[in-house]
Structure formats: C-alpha cells, structure tokens
Amino acid sequence: MEGLKAQKATLSRSEKREARREKREKKKKIRIRLFPIWLRILIVLFLIIVCFFIGAMIGYGVIGDGNPFDVFKKSTWTHIYDIVNKESPD
C-alpha cells in the first residue's frame, strides 16, 4: 500500500494526465449507428415533403371546402400562381 502511494506521488502531472487519458480511451464505447447520417437526412426530407402535401390537402379540402385531391392538379397551382403574381392596377 505504501509503495502505491509513493508511486502515485512521484508521477508528474503530465504522466497523470496521460494515465487518465489512456483510461478514458479504454472505457470509450465505439458507437455504431443503426441508420447512416445520409439516410437520416433523406428520411427527414421525405417526411417534410409528405407533411407539405398533407397540409396542402387539409388546407384546400377542409378549410377551403374543395376536393382535397384537387391540390395535386396542375390547374390548381397555376390558378394560385396567377392570384399571387397578379399585376396590381395602377
């Protein structure tokens, strides 16, 4: 017991830091991701697009009293584009 205390006392600060660092590295777990980051990004983008279309269907069908599936027609979007970009009368 005495020898261990004497050995600890003789270690310099840098040696103690090195010993702590080595101990931490031994404890570190290697984390293997279930889904890679690129797949997570694709899933999030897909969910954003799905939520956009669901929101458009709810907005057009429930709030706007139209057919919810009319939101997928090109004529609906051209009509909305024409309303938004209408020239104001001068």
PDB file of N, CA, C and O in Angstrom:
ATOM      1  N   MET A   1       0.824  -1.193   0.000  1.00  0.00           N
ATOM      2  CA  MET A   1       0.000   0.000   0.000  1.00  0.00           C
ATOM      3  C   MET A   1       0.867   1.255   0.000  1.00  0.00           C
ATOM      4  O   MET A   1       0.591   2.222  -0.711  1.00  0.00           O
ATOM      5  N   GLU A   2       1.917   1.218   0.811  1.00  0.00           N
ATOM      6  CA  GLU A   2       2.824   2.359   0.890  1.00  0.00           C
ATOM      7  C   GLU A   2       3.512   2.590  -0.448  1.00  0.00           C
ATOM      8  O   GLU A   2       3.713   3.731  -0.865  1.00  0.00           O
ATOM      9  N   GLY A   3       3.870   1.501  -1.114  1.00  0.00           N
ATOM     10  CA  GLY A   3       4.568   1.604  -2.388  1.00  0.00           C
ATOM     11  C   GLY A   3       3.691   2.248  -3.452  1.00  0.00           C
ATOM     12  O   GLY A   3       4.181   3.006  -4.289  1.00  0.00           O
ATOM     13  N   LEU A   4       2.393   1.947  -3.421  1.00  0.00           N
ATOM     14  CA  LEU A   4       1.455   2.512  -4.394  1.00  0.00           C
ATOM     15  C   LEU A   4       1.302   4.011  -4.191  1.00  0.00           C
ATOM     16  O   LEU A   4       1.262   4.772  -5.158  1.00  0.00           O
ATOM     17  N   LYS A   5       1.218   4.435  -2.936  1.00  0.00           N
ATOM     18  CA  LYS A   5       1.110   5.869  -2.649  1.00  0.00           C
ATOM     19  C   LYS A   5       2.378   6.599  -3.059  1.00  0.00           C
ATOM     20  O   LYS A   5       2.325   7.700  -3.606  1.00  0.00           O
ATOM     21  N   ALA A   6       3.499   5.987  -2.795  1.00  0.00           N
ATOM     22  CA  ALA A   6       4.768   6.608  -3.166  1.00  0.00           C
ATOM     23  C   ALA A   6       4.895   6.702  -4.680  1.00  0.00           C
ATOM     24  O   ALA A   6       5.426   7.678  -5.209  1.00  0.00           O
ATOM     25  N   GLN A   7       4.404   5.684  -5.368  1.00  0.00           N
ATOM     26  CA  GLN A   7       4.472   5.702  -6.829  1.00  0.00           C
ATOM     27  C   GLN A   7       3.562   6.790  -7.391  1.00  0.00           C
ATOM     28  O   GLN A   7       3.943   7.486  -8.332  1.00  0.00           O
ATOM     29  N   LYS A   8       2.364   6.948  -6.827  1.00  0.00           N
ATOM     30  CA  LYS A   8       1.440   7.983  -7.283  1.00  0.00           C
ATOM     31  C   LYS A   8       1.996   9.369  -7.014  1.00  0.00           C
ATOM     32  O   LYS A   8       1.814  10.285  -7.816  1.00  0.00           O
ATOM     33  N   ALA A   9       2.671   9.521  -5.891  1.00  0.00           N
ATOM     34  CA  ALA A   9       3.221  10.822  -5.533  1.00  0.00           C
ATOM     35  C   ALA A   9       4.368  11.208  -6.452  1.00  0.00           C
ATOM     36  O   ALA A   9       4.595  12.394  -6.691  1.00  0.00           O
ATOM     37  N   THR A  10       5.089  10.230  -6.968  1.00  0.00           N
ATOM     38  CA  THR A  10       6.234  10.548  -7.818  1.00  0.00           C
ATOM     39  C   THR A  10       5.846  10.801  -9.265  1.00  0.00           C
ATOM     40  O   THR A  10       6.667  11.292 -10.039  1.00  0.00           O
ATOM     41  N   LEU A  11       4.628  10.482  -9.649  1.00  0.00           N
ATOM     42  CA  LEU A  11       4.189  10.742 -11.025  1.00  0.00           C
ATOM     43  C   LEU A  11       4.021  12.239 -11.241  1.00  0.00           C
ATOM     44  O   LEU A  11       3.469  12.946 -10.399  1.00  0.00           O
ATOM     45  N   SER A  12       4.498  12.698 -12.365  1.00  0.00           N
ATOM     46  CA  SER A  12       4.330  14.119 -12.673  1.00  0.00           C
ATOM     47  C   SER A  12       2.911  14.356 -13.191  1.00  0.00           C
ATOM     48  O   SER A  12       2.165  13.415 -13.464  1.00  0.00           O
ATOM     49  N   ARG A  13       2.566  15.618 -13.316  1.00  0.00           N
ATOM     50  CA  ARG A  13       1.223  15.955 -13.791  1.00  0.00           C
ATOM     51  C   ARG A  13       0.971  15.418 -15.192  1.00  0.00           C
ATOM     52  O   ARG A  13      -0.100  14.881 -15.474  1.00  0.00           O
ATOM     53  N   SER A  14       1.943  15.561 -16.055  1.00  0.00           N
ATOM     54  CA  SER A  14       1.762  15.085 -17.431  1.00  0.00           C
ATOM     55  C   SER A  14       1.594  13.566 -17.469  1.00  0.00           C
ATOM     56  O   SER A  14       0.828  13.044 -18.280  1.00  0.00           O
ATOM     57  N   GLU A  15       2.303  12.865 -16.602  1.00  0.00           N
ATOM     58  CA  GLU A  15       2.143  11.414 -16.551  1.00  0.00           C
ATOM     59  C   GLU A  15       0.765  11.036 -16.032  1.00  0.00           C
ATOM     60  O   GLU A  15       0.157  10.075 -16.504  1.00  0.00           O
ATOM     61  N   LYS A  16       0.272  11.801 -15.051  1.00  0.00           N
ATOM     62  CA  LYS A  16      -1.070  11.539 -14.528  1.00  0.00           C
ATOM     63  C   LYS A  16      -2.123  11.791 -15.602  1.00  0.00           C
ATOM     64  O   LYS A  16      -3.060  11.008 -15.762  1.00  0.00           O
ATOM     65  N   ARG A  17      -1.959  12.896 -16.338  1.00  0.00           N
ATOM     66  CA  ARG A  17      -2.903  13.201 -17.423  1.00  0.00           C
ATOM     67  C   ARG A  17      -2.896  12.097 -18.470  1.00  0.00           C
ATOM     68  O   ARG A  17      -3.943  11.662 -18.950  1.00  0.00           O
ATOM     69  N   GLU A  18      -1.702  11.660 -18.809  1.00  0.00           N
ATOM     70  CA  GLU A  18      -1.568  10.600 -19.813  1.00  0.00           C
ATOM     71  C   GLU A  18      -2.249   9.319 -19.327  1.00  0.00           C
ATOM     72  O   GLU A  18      -2.924   8.641 -20.102  1.00  0.00           O
ATOM     73  N   ALA A  19      -2.073   8.992 -18.056  1.00  0.00           N
ATOM     74  CA  ALA A  19      -2.690   7.791 -17.498  1.00  0.00           C
ATOM     75  C   ALA A  19      -4.213   7.915 -17.512  1.00  0.00           C
ATOM     76  O   ALA A  19      -4.910   6.952 -17.828  1.00  0.00           O
ATOM     77  N   ARG A  20      -4.738   9.112 -17.166  1.00  0.00           N
ATOM     78  CA  ARG A  20      -6.191   9.328 -17.196  1.00  0.00           C
ATOM     79  C   ARG A  20      -6.735   9.230 -18.615  1.00  0.00           C
ATOM     80  O   ARG A  20      -7.802   8.663 -18.851  1.00  0.00           O
ATOM     81  N   ARG A  21      -5.973   9.801 -19.563  1.00  0.00           N
ATOM     82  CA  ARG A  21      -6.412   9.775 -20.956  1.00  0.00           C
ATOM     83  C   ARG A  21      -6.474   8.332 -21.472  1.00  0.00           C
ATOM     84  O   ARG A  21      -7.424   7.951 -22.157  1.00  0.00           O
ATOM     85  N   GLU A  22      -5.474   7.553 -21.144  1.00  0.00           N
ATOM     86  CA  GLU A  22      -5.458   6.154 -21.566  1.00  0.00           C
ATOM     87  C   GLU A  22      -6.609   5.378 -20.937  1.00  0.00           C
ATOM     88  O   GLU A  22      -7.212   4.519 -21.580  1.00  0.00           O
ATOM     89  N   LYS A  23      -6.907   5.684 -19.687  1.00  0.00           N
ATOM     90  CA  LYS A  23      -8.006   5.010 -19.004  1.00  0.00           C
ATOM     91  C   LYS A  23      -9.338   5.357 -19.666  1.00  0.00           C
ATOM     92  O   LYS A  23     -10.193   4.489 -19.844  1.00  0.00           O
ATOM     93  N   ARG A  24      -9.512   6.647 -20.035  1.00  0.00           N
ATOM     94  CA  ARG A  24     -10.737   7.073 -20.713  1.00  0.00           C
ATOM     95  C   ARG A  24     -10.884   6.399 -22.070  1.00  0.00           C
ATOM     96  O   ARG A  24     -11.979   5.981 -22.447  1.00  0.00           O
ATOM     97  N   GLU A  25      -9.781   6.294 -22.800  1.00  0.00           N
ATOM     98  CA  GLU A  25      -9.828   5.678 -24.124  1.00  0.00           C
ATOM     99  C   GLU A  25     -10.211   4.205 -24.036  1.00  0.00           C
ATOM    100  O   GLU A  25     -10.878   3.678 -24.926  1.00  0.00           O
ATOM    101  N   LYS A  26      -9.796   3.553 -22.979  1.00  0.00           N
ATOM    102  CA  LYS A  26     -10.168   2.151 -22.795  1.00  0.00           C
ATOM    103  C   LYS A  26     -11.669   2.027 -22.535  1.00  0.00           C
ATOM    104  O   LYS A  26     -12.304   1.071 -22.980  1.00  0.00           O
ATOM    105  N   LYS A  27     -12.232   2.998 -21.814  1.00  0.00           N
ATOM    106  CA  LYS A  27     -13.646   2.954 -21.465  1.00  0.00           C
ATOM    107  C   LYS A  27     -14.556   3.350 -22.621  1.00  0.00           C
ATOM    108  O   LYS A  27     -15.729   2.979 -22.636  1.00  0.00           O
ATOM    109  N   LYS A  28     -14.032   4.100 -23.592  1.00  0.00           N
ATOM    110  CA  LYS A  28     -14.866   4.608 -24.682  1.00  0.00           C
ATOM    111  C   LYS A  28     -15.525   3.467 -25.435  1.00  0.00           C
ATOM    112  O   LYS A  28     -14.904   2.454 -25.755  1.00  0.00           O
ATOM    113  N   LYS A  29     -16.810   3.672 -25.705  1.00  0.00           N
ATOM    114  CA  LYS A  29     -17.560   2.716 -26.493  1.00  0.00           C
ATOM    115  C   LYS A  29     -17.520   3.148 -27.944  1.00  0.00           C
ATOM    116  O   LYS A  29     -17.631   4.335 -28.250  1.00  0.00           O
ATOM    117  N   ILE A  30     -17.367   2.213 -28.810  1.00  0.00           N
ATOM    118  CA  ILE A  30     -17.467   2.537 -30.227  1.00  0.00           C
ATOM    119  C   ILE A  30     -18.942   2.469 -30.582  1.00  0.00           C
ATOM    120  O   ILE A  30     -19.594   1.443 -30.391  1.00  0.00           O
ATOM    121  N   ARG A  31     -19.463   3.583 -31.104  1.00  0.00           N
ATOM    122  CA  ARG A  31     -20.884   3.659 -31.408  1.00  0.00           C
ATOM    123  C   ARG A  31     -21.103   3.344 -32.881  1.00  0.00           C
ATOM    124  O   ARG A  31     -20.561   4.013 -33.761  1.00  0.00           O
ATOM    125  N   ILE A  32     -21.882   2.348 -33.128  1.00  0.00           N
ATOM    126  CA  ILE A  32     -22.242   2.006 -34.497  1.00  0.00           C
ATOM    127  C   ILE A  32     -23.667   2.482 -34.706  1.00  0.00           C
ATOM    128  O   ILE A  32     -24.585   2.062 -34.002  1.00  0.00           O
ATOM    129  N   ARG A  33     -23.842   3.363 -35.679  1.00  0.00           N
ATOM    130  CA  ARG A  33     -25.167   3.920 -35.925  1.00  0.00           C
ATOM    131  C   ARG A  33     -26.042   2.899 -36.632  1.00  0.00           C
ATOM    132  O   ARG A  33     -25.589   2.167 -37.512  1.00  0.00           O
ATOM    133  N   LEU A  34     -27.305   2.867 -36.230  1.00  0.00           N
ATOM    134  CA  LEU A  34     -28.260   1.970 -36.850  1.00  0.00           C
ATOM    135  C   LEU A  34     -28.578   2.435 -38.268  1.00  0.00           C
ATOM    136  O   LEU A  34     -28.658   1.627 -39.194  1.00  0.00           O
ATOM    137  N   PHE A  35     -28.760   3.754 -38.426  1.00  0.00           N
ATOM    138  CA  PHE A  35     -29.011   4.350 -39.736  1.00  0.00           C
ATOM    139  C   PHE A  35     -27.909   5.361 -40.012  1.00  0.00           C
ATOM    140  O   PHE A  35     -27.609   6.186 -39.148  1.00  0.00           O
ATOM    141  N   PRO A  36     -27.299   5.321 -41.191  1.00  0.00           N
ATOM    142  CA  PRO A  36     -26.266   6.316 -41.501  1.00  0.00           C
ATOM    143  C   PRO A  36     -26.860   7.721 -41.602  1.00  0.00           C
ATOM    144  O   PRO A  36     -28.063   7.886 -41.800  1.00  0.00           O
ATOM    145  N   ILE A  37     -26.011   8.710 -41.466  1.00  0.00           N
ATOM    146  CA  ILE A  37     -26.469  10.099 -41.460  1.00  0.00           C
ATOM    147  C   ILE A  37     -27.145  10.458 -42.771  1.00  0.00           C
ATOM    148  O   ILE A  37     -28.170  11.139 -42.762  1.00  0.00           O
ATOM    149  N   TRP A  38     -26.595  10.015 -43.909  1.00  0.00           N
ATOM    150  CA  TRP A  38     -27.202  10.358 -45.200  1.00  0.00           C
ATOM    151  C   TRP A  38     -28.610   9.791 -45.309  1.00  0.00           C
ATOM    152  O   TRP A  38     -29.473  10.410 -45.932  1.00  0.00           O
ATOM    153  N   LEU A  39     -28.863   8.617 -44.711  1.00  0.00           N
ATOM    154  CA  LEU A  39     -30.204   8.038 -44.738  1.00  0.00           C
ATOM    155  C   LEU A  39     -31.146   8.832 -43.840  1.00  0.00           C
ATOM    156  O   LEU A  39     -32.316   9.015 -44.175  1.00  0.00           O
ATOM    157  N   ARG A  40     -30.646   9.299 -42.709  1.00  0.00           N
ATOM    158  CA  ARG A  40     -31.466  10.129 -41.825  1.00  0.00           C
ATOM    159  C   ARG A  40     -31.889  11.415 -42.522  1.00  0.00           C
ATOM    160  O   ARG A  40     -33.035  11.848 -42.399  1.00  0.00           O
ATOM    161  N   ILE A  41     -30.954  12.027 -43.259  1.00  0.00           N
ATOM    162  CA  ILE A  41     -31.272  13.265 -43.980  1.00  0.00           C
ATOM    163  C   ILE A  41     -32.339  13.000 -45.032  1.00  0.00           C
ATOM    164  O   ILE A  41     -33.275  13.788 -45.172  1.00  0.00           O
ATOM    165  N   LEU A  42     -32.213  11.905 -45.771  1.00  0.00           N
ATOM    166  CA  LEU A  42     -33.218  11.566 -46.783  1.00  0.00           C
ATOM    167  C   LEU A  42     -34.586  11.309 -46.158  1.00  0.00           C
ATOM    168  O   LEU A  42     -35.608  11.726 -46.704  1.00  0.00           O
ATOM    169  N   ILE A  43     -34.607  10.629 -45.028  1.00  0.00           N
ATOM    170  CA  ILE A  43     -35.879  10.356 -44.355  1.00  0.00           C
ATOM    171  C   ILE A  43     -36.528  11.651 -43.893  1.00  0.00           C
ATOM    172  O   ILE A  43     -37.737  11.826 -44.044  1.00  0.00           O
ATOM    173  N   VAL A  44     -35.740  12.559 -43.334  1.00  0.00           N
ATOM    174  CA  VAL A  44     -36.288  13.846 -42.879  1.00  0.00           C
ATOM    175  C   VAL A  44     -36.823  14.649 -44.059  1.00  0.00           C
ATOM    176  O   VAL A  44     -37.906  15.226 -43.963  1.00  0.00           O
ATOM    177  N   LEU A  45     -36.091  14.697 -45.166  1.00  0.00           N
ATOM    178  CA  LEU A  45     -36.575  15.410 -46.354  1.00  0.00           C
ATOM    179  C   LEU A  45     -37.866  14.792 -46.881  1.00  0.00           C
ATOM    180  O   LEU A  45     -38.789  15.510 -47.265  1.00  0.00           O
ATOM    181  N   PHE A  46     -37.932  13.476 -46.902  1.00  0.00           N
ATOM    182  CA  PHE A  46     -39.142  12.795 -47.349  1.00  0.00           C
ATOM    183  C   PHE A  46     -40.325  13.140 -46.448  1.00  0.00           C
ATOM    184  O   PHE A  46     -41.422  13.410 -46.938  1.00  0.00           O
ATOM    185  N   LEU A  47     -40.106  13.132 -45.140  1.00  0.00           N
ATOM    186  CA  LEU A  47     -41.186  13.455 -44.205  1.00  0.00           C
ATOM    187  C   LEU A  47     -41.636  14.907 -44.343  1.00  0.00           C
ATOM    188  O   LEU A  47     -42.822  15.200 -44.194  1.00  0.00           O
ATOM    189  N   ILE A  48     -40.713  15.813 -44.625  1.00  0.00           N
ATOM    190  CA  ILE A  48     -41.078  17.215 -44.840  1.00  0.00           C
ATOM    191  C   ILE A  48     -41.970  17.343 -46.068  1.00  0.00           C
ATOM    192  O   ILE A  48     -42.965  18.067 -46.041  1.00  0.00           O
ATOM    193  N   ILE A  49     -41.619  16.643 -47.142  1.00  0.00           N
ATOM    194  CA  ILE A  49     -42.423  16.703 -48.368  1.00  0.00           C
ATOM    195  C   ILE A  49     -43.806  16.099 -48.136  1.00  0.00           C
ATOM    196  O   ILE A  49     -44.808  16.651 -48.591  1.00  0.00           O
ATOM    197  N   VAL A  50     -43.865  14.974 -47.434  1.00  0.00           N
ATOM    198  CA  VAL A  50     -45.156  14.343 -47.133  1.00  0.00           C
ATOM    199  C   VAL A  50     -46.017  15.279 -46.291  1.00  0.00           C
ATOM    200  O   VAL A  50     -47.211  15.423 -46.554  1.00  0.00           O
ATOM    201  N   CYS A  51     -45.428  15.913 -45.286  1.00  0.00           N
ATOM    202  CA  CYS A  51     -46.181  16.848 -44.436  1.00  0.00           C
ATOM    203  C   CYS A  51     -46.668  18.046 -45.237  1.00  0.00           C
ATOM    204  O   CYS A  51     -47.761  18.553 -44.981  1.00  0.00           O
ATOM    205  N   PHE A  52     -45.879  18.508 -46.203  1.00  0.00           N
ATOM    206  CA  PHE A  52     -46.311  19.612 -47.055  1.00  0.00           C
ATOM    207  C   PHE A  52     -47.571  19.229 -47.828  1.00  0.00           C
ATOM    208  O   PHE A  52     -48.535  19.994 -47.868  1.00  0.00           O
ATOM    209  N   PHE A  53     -47.563  18.050 -48.437  1.00  0.00           N
ATOM    210  CA  PHE A  53     -48.721  17.636 -49.225  1.00  0.00           C
ATOM    211  C   PHE A  53     -49.938  17.359 -48.351  1.00  0.00           C
ATOM    212  O   PHE A  53     -51.061  17.672 -48.748  1.00  0.00           O
ATOM    213  N   ILE A  54     -49.741  16.787 -47.186  1.00  0.00           N
ATOM    214  CA  ILE A  54     -50.863  16.564 -46.272  1.00  0.00           C
ATOM    215  C   ILE A  54     -51.432  17.899 -45.813  1.00  0.00           C
ATOM    216  O   ILE A  54     -52.650  18.064 -45.745  1.00  0.00           O
ATOM    217  N   GLY A  55     -50.568  18.845 -45.501  1.00  0.00           N
ATOM    218  CA  GLY A  55     -51.034  20.177 -45.099  1.00  0.00           C
ATOM    219  C   GLY A  55     -51.767  20.886 -46.221  1.00  0.00           C
ATOM    220  O   GLY A  55     -52.768  21.563 -45.982  1.00  0.00           O
ATOM    221  N   ALA A  56     -51.272  20.736 -47.452  1.00  0.00           N
ATOM    222  CA  ALA A  56     -51.954  21.351 -48.594  1.00  0.00           C
ATOM    223  C   ALA A  56     -53.323  20.721 -48.805  1.00  0.00           C
ATOM    224  O   ALA A  56     -54.285  21.421 -49.122  1.00  0.00           O
ATOM    225  N   MET A  57     -53.420  19.412 -48.635  1.00  0.00           N
ATOM    226  CA  MET A  57     -54.716  18.739 -48.782  1.00  0.00           C
ATOM    227  C   MET A  57     -55.695  19.195 -47.709  1.00  0.00           C
ATOM    228  O   MET A  57     -56.868  19.431 -47.997  1.00  0.00           O
ATOM    229  N   ILE A  58     -55.222  19.318 -46.485  1.00  0.00           N
ATOM    230  CA  ILE A  58     -56.099  19.776 -45.398  1.00  0.00           C
ATOM    231  C   ILE A  58     -56.516  21.217 -45.638  1.00  0.00           C
ATOM    232  O   ILE A  58     -57.684  21.569 -45.477  1.00  0.00           O
ATOM    233  N   GLY A  59     -55.563  22.043 -46.020  1.00  0.00           N
ATOM    234  CA  GLY A  59     -55.885  23.449 -46.266  1.00  0.00           C
ATOM    235  C   GLY A  59     -56.848  23.641 -47.415  1.00  0.00           C
ATOM    236  O   GLY A  59     -57.767  24.454 -47.322  1.00  0.00           O
ATOM    237  N   TYR A  60     -56.655  22.910 -48.490  1.00  0.00           N
ATOM    238  CA  TYR A  60     -57.505  23.074 -49.668  1.00  0.00           C
ATOM    239  C   TYR A  60     -58.837  22.358 -49.497  1.00  0.00           C
ATOM    240  O   TYR A  60     -59.874  22.867 -49.923  1.00  0.00           O
ATOM    241  N   GLY A  61     -58.819  21.188 -48.880  1.00  0.00           N
ATOM    242  CA  GLY A  61     -60.035  20.383 -48.772  1.00  0.00           C
ATOM    243  C   GLY A  61     -60.903  20.734 -47.591  1.00  0.00           C
ATOM    244  O   GLY A  61     -62.117  20.869 -47.743  1.00  0.00           O
ATOM    245  N   VAL A  62     -60.332  20.886 -46.436  1.00  0.00           N
ATOM    246  CA  VAL A  62     -61.123  21.111 -45.223  1.00  0.00           C
ATOM    247  C   VAL A  62     -61.397  22.593 -45.022  1.00  0.00           C
ATOM    248  O   VAL A  62     -62.544  23.001 -44.844  1.00  0.00           O
ATOM    249  N   ILE A  63     -60.353  23.387 -45.051  1.00  0.00           N
ATOM    250  CA  ILE A  63     -60.520  24.820 -44.808  1.00  0.00           C
ATOM    251  C   ILE A  63     -61.103  25.511 -46.033  1.00  0.00           C
ATOM    252  O   ILE A  63     -61.932  26.412 -45.899  1.00  0.00           O
ATOM    253  N   GLY A  64     -60.680  25.099 -47.225  1.00  0.00           N
ATOM    254  CA  GLY A  64     -61.123  25.761 -48.448  1.00  0.00           C
ATOM    255  C   GLY A  64     -62.366  25.164 -49.070  1.00  0.00           C
ATOM    256  O   GLY A  64     -62.812  25.644 -50.112  1.00  0.00           O
ATOM    257  N   ASP A  65     -62.938  24.148 -48.478  1.00  0.00           N
ATOM    258  CA  ASP A  65     -64.161  23.500 -48.962  1.00  0.00           C
ATOM    259  C   ASP A  65     -64.042  22.986 -50.387  1.00  0.00           C
ATOM    260  O   ASP A  65     -65.030  22.991 -51.122  1.00  0.00           O
ATOM    261  N   GLY A  66     -62.875  22.549 -50.791  1.00  0.00           N
ATOM    262  CA  GLY A  66     -62.688  21.948 -52.107  1.00  0.00           C
ATOM    263  C   GLY A  66     -62.401  20.465 -51.967  1.00  0.00           C
ATOM    264  O   GLY A  66     -62.373  19.930 -50.859  1.00  0.00           O
ATOM    265  N   ASN A  67     -62.192  19.813 -53.078  1.00  0.00           N
ATOM    266  CA  ASN A  67     -61.815  18.410 -53.053  1.00  0.00           C
ATOM    267  C   ASN A  67     -60.337  18.327 -52.659  1.00  0.00           C
ATOM    268  O   ASN A  67     -59.500  18.953 -53.310  1.00  0.00           O
ATOM    269  N   PRO A  68     -60.001  17.577 -51.620  1.00  0.00           N
ATOM    270  CA  PRO A  68     -58.604  17.529 -51.176  1.00  0.00           C
ATOM    271  C   PRO A  68     -57.632  17.038 -52.249  1.00  0.00           C
ATOM    272  O   PRO A  68     -56.462  17.421 -52.236  1.00  0.00           O
ATOM    273  N   PHE A  69     -58.092  16.204 -53.169  1.00  0.00           N
ATOM    274  CA  PHE A  69     -57.193  15.673 -54.190  1.00  0.00           C
ATOM    275  C   PHE A  69     -57.015  16.626 -55.360  1.00  0.00           C
ATOM    276  O   PHE A  69     -56.184  16.384 -56.235  1.00  0.00           O
ATOM    277  N   ASP A  70     -57.792  17.716 -55.386  1.00  0.00           N
ATOM    278  CA  ASP A  70     -57.593  18.734 -56.416  1.00  0.00           C
ATOM    279  C   ASP A  70     -56.274  19.477 -56.220  1.00  0.00           C
ATOM    280  O   ASP A  70     -55.795  20.152 -57.131  1.00  0.00           O
ATOM    281  N   VAL A  71     -55.697  19.352 -55.047  1.00  0.00           N
ATOM    282  CA  VAL A  71     -54.442  20.036 -54.769  1.00  0.00           C
ATOM    283  C   VAL A  71     -53.305  19.470 -55.627  1.00  0.00           C
ATOM    284  O   VAL A  71     -52.284  20.132 -55.810  1.00  0.00           O
ATOM    285  N   PHE A  72     -53.472  18.267 -56.147  1.00  0.00           N
ATOM    286  CA  PHE A  72     -52.437  17.650 -56.973  1.00  0.00           C
ATOM    287  C   PHE A  72     -52.567  17.999 -58.455  1.00  0.00           C
ATOM    288  O   PHE A  72     -51.714  17.617 -59.255  1.00  0.00           O
ATOM    289  N   LYS A  73     -53.619  18.716 -58.826  1.00  0.00           N
ATOM    290  CA  LYS A  73     -53.808  19.095 -60.231  1.00  0.00           C
ATOM    291  C   LYS A  73     -52.962  20.319 -60.562  1.00  0.00           C
ATOM    292  O   LYS A  73     -52.784  21.214 -59.735  1.00  0.00           O
ATOM    293  N   LYS A  74     -52.454  20.337 -61.770  1.00  0.00           N
ATOM    294  CA  LYS A  74     -51.624  21.456 -62.213  1.00  0.00           C
ATOM    295  C   LYS A  74     -52.446  22.736 -62.307  1.00  0.00           C
ATOM    296  O   LYS A  74     -51.937  23.822 -62.029  1.00  0.00           O
ATOM    297  N   SER A  75     -53.707  22.617 -62.696  1.00  0.00           N
ATOM    298  CA  SER A  75     -54.552  23.806 -62.856  1.00  0.00           C
ATOM    299  C   SER A  75     -54.747  24.543 -61.530  1.00  0.00           C
ATOM    300  O   SER A  75     -54.860  25.769 -61.514  1.00  0.00           O
ATOM    301  N   THR A  76     -54.786  23.812 -60.434  1.00  0.00           N
ATOM    302  CA  THR A  76     -54.922  24.442 -59.113  1.00  0.00           C
ATOM    303  C   THR A  76     -53.713  25.316 -58.822  1.00  0.00           C
ATOM    304  O   THR A  76     -53.862  26.449 -58.364  1.00  0.00           O
ATOM    305  N   TRP A  77     -52.527  24.804 -59.083  1.00  0.00           N
ATOM    306  CA  TRP A  77     -51.309  25.543 -58.786  1.00  0.00           C
ATOM    307  C   TRP A  77     -51.104  26.716 -59.739  1.00  0.00           C
ATOM    308  O   TRP A  77     -50.590  27.758 -59.332  1.00  0.00           O
ATOM    309  N   THR A  78     -51.500  26.561 -61.000  1.00  0.00           N
ATOM    310  CA  THR A  78     -51.389  27.705 -61.916  1.00  0.00           C
ATOM    311  C   THR A  78     -52.362  28.803 -61.500  1.00  0.00           C
ATOM    312  O   THR A  78     -52.047  29.988 -61.612  1.00  0.00           O
ATOM    313  N   HIS A  79     -53.544  28.412 -61.020  1.00  0.00           N
ATOM    314  CA  HIS A  79     -54.512  29.404 -60.537  1.00  0.00           C
ATOM    315  C   HIS A  79     -53.954  30.142 -59.313  1.00  0.00           C
ATOM    316  O   HIS A  79     -54.056  31.366 -59.229  1.00  0.00           O
ATOM    317  N   ILE A  80     -53.373  29.410 -58.377  1.00  0.00           N
ATOM    318  CA  ILE A  80     -52.778  30.039 -57.190  1.00  0.00           C
ATOM    319  C   ILE A  80     -51.622  30.944 -57.597  1.00  0.00           C
ATOM    320  O   ILE A  80     -51.476  32.040 -57.056  1.00  0.00           O
ATOM    321  N   TYR A  81     -50.807  30.505 -58.535  1.00  0.00           N
ATOM    322  CA  TYR A  81     -49.682  31.315 -59.020  1.00  0.00           C
ATOM    323  C   TYR A  81     -50.185  32.604 -59.665  1.00  0.00           C
ATOM    324  O   TYR A  81     -49.615  33.674 -59.450  1.00  0.00           O
ATOM    325  N   ASP A  82     -51.253  32.499 -60.456  1.00  0.00           N
ATOM    326  CA  ASP A  82     -51.817  33.692 -61.099  1.00  0.00           C
ATOM    327  C   ASP A  82     -52.365  34.676 -60.071  1.00  0.00           C
ATOM    328  O   ASP A  82     -52.226  35.887 -60.240  1.00  0.00           O
ATOM    329  N   ILE A  83     -52.982  34.170 -59.014  1.00  0.00           N
ATOM    330  CA  ILE A  83     -53.524  35.056 -57.969  1.00  0.00           C
ATOM    331  C   ILE A  83     -52.385  35.759 -57.233  1.00  0.00           C
ATOM    332  O   ILE A  83     -52.461  36.961 -56.976  1.00  0.00           O
ATOM    333  N   VAL A  84     -51.344  35.027 -56.898  1.00  0.00           N
ATOM    334  CA  VAL A  84     -50.230  35.602 -56.144  1.00  0.00           C
ATOM    335  C   VAL A  84     -49.471  36.621 -56.983  1.00  0.00           C
ATOM    336  O   VAL A  84     -49.072  37.663 -56.463  1.00  0.00           O
ATOM    337  N   ASN A  85     -49.267  36.351 -58.238  1.00  0.00           N
ATOM    338  CA  ASN A  85     -48.466  37.220 -59.098  1.00  0.00           C
ATOM    339  C   ASN A  85     -49.307  38.142 -59.969  1.00  0.00           C
ATOM    340  O   ASN A  85     -48.842  38.622 -61.003  1.00  0.00           O
ATOM    341  N   LYS A  86     -50.537  38.388 -59.553  1.00  0.00           N
ATOM    342  CA  LYS A  86     -51.414  39.263 -60.321  1.00  0.00           C
ATOM    343  C   LYS A  86     -50.861  40.682 -60.294  1.00  0.00           C
ATOM    344  O   LYS A  86     -50.417  41.175 -59.257  1.00  0.00           O
ATOM    345  N   GLU A  87     -50.900  41.318 -61.449  1.00  0.00           N
ATOM    346  CA  GLU A  87     -50.449  42.712 -61.543  1.00  0.00           C
ATOM    347  C   GLU A  87     -51.470  43.598 -60.841  1.00  0.00           C
ATOM    348  O   GLU A  87     -52.673  43.477 -61.070  1.00  0.00           O
ATOM    349  N   SER A  88     -50.986  44.473 -59.997  1.00  0.00           N
ATOM    350  CA  SER A  88     -51.897  45.384 -59.311  1.00  0.00           C
ATOM    351  C   SER A  88     -52.261  46.529 -60.255  1.00  0.00           C
ATOM    352  O   SER A  88     -51.406  47.040 -60.978  1.00  0.00           O
ATOM    353  N   PRO A  89     -53.546  46.932 -60.244  1.00  0.00           N
ATOM    354  CA  PRO A  89     -53.949  48.046 -61.121  1.00  0.00           C
ATOM    355  C   PRO A  89     -53.345  49.361 -60.626  1.00  0.00           C
ATOM    356  O   PRO A  89     -53.389  49.676 -59.437  1.00  0.00           O
ATOM    357  N   ASP A  90     -52.788  50.110 -61.560  1.00  0.00           N
ATOM    358  CA  ASP A  90     -52.177  51.396 -61.195  1.00  0.00           C
ATOM    359  C   ASP A  90     -53.109  52.536 -61.471  1.00  0.00           C
ATOM    360  O   ASP A  90     -52.762  53.691 -61.225  1.00  0.00           O
TER     361      ASP A  90
END
